Amino acid sequence: MQTVILSLETSSPVCSVALHRVADGSLVGQSELRLDKSHSTHLTVLIEQLLANTGHQLADLTAVAVSDGPGSYTGLRIGAAAAKGLCFALDIPLVAVSTLRALAAQVAAGTARPESWLYCPMLDARRQEVYAALYTHEGQEVLVPTPLILNADTLAEQLAQQPLLFFGNGAAKFRAVLGESAQAGFLVGIEPSALAVGALAVAAYQRQEFQDVAYYEPFYLKEVYTTTPRS
């Protein structure tokens, strides 16, 4: 009997997987590896180990959820390929969960008086740019995911209206630009996790919000630019 949802998070240097029960959304188990550029070689191993350690098999999966982006282009491609392969092989639905929304939900769940803040996950997009969005503590989208060029005026209007909490691997760059602000809080060491992806995926599964497995592509947010090697 299919009882659990497998969630994959590969949008950042952290590669993580999690299992949640469909019936009540409770966590069955999770595993993660913090080795940069290891997703392609370790993701399948993490999945196999998690299933074995929790006493489950692939046949128990009722859906696969994947972190949808934005984030690392290569990481997102690896996660999407693995998720689509499992869904094809097992004939089960695919659920996509916004990376930024999951990261915000992850932080809001552990914040005292969560209603006091707007949550701003920031993922490094190189140079002085980040991928960012704004959410309430209940997950309502205030600012859609967007690439932001960081300067002293970034999000100035929002900061003037309500305290903002910044986190993710791009937040440190903004802190250096913004300086001290009574309206801004910063958290360190917050990375995307399959734990948060899975919690949102269970709700999406109950609403039957599924992706077309054949045509699904991650949400890169920006076009990927490649260069031709010089001969």
Secondary structure, 3 states (H helix, E strand, C coil): CCCEEEEEECCCCCEEEEEEECCCCCEEEEEEECCCCCHHHHHHHHHHHHHHHCCCCHHHEEEEEEECCCCCHHHHHHHHHHHHHHHHHHCCCEEEECHHHHHHHHHHHCCCCHHHCEEEEEEECCCCEEEEEEECCCCCEEEEEEEEECCCCCCHHHHHHCCEEEECCCHHHHHHHHCCCCCEEECCCCCCCHHHHHHHHHHHHHCCCCECCCCCCCCCCCCCCCCCCCC
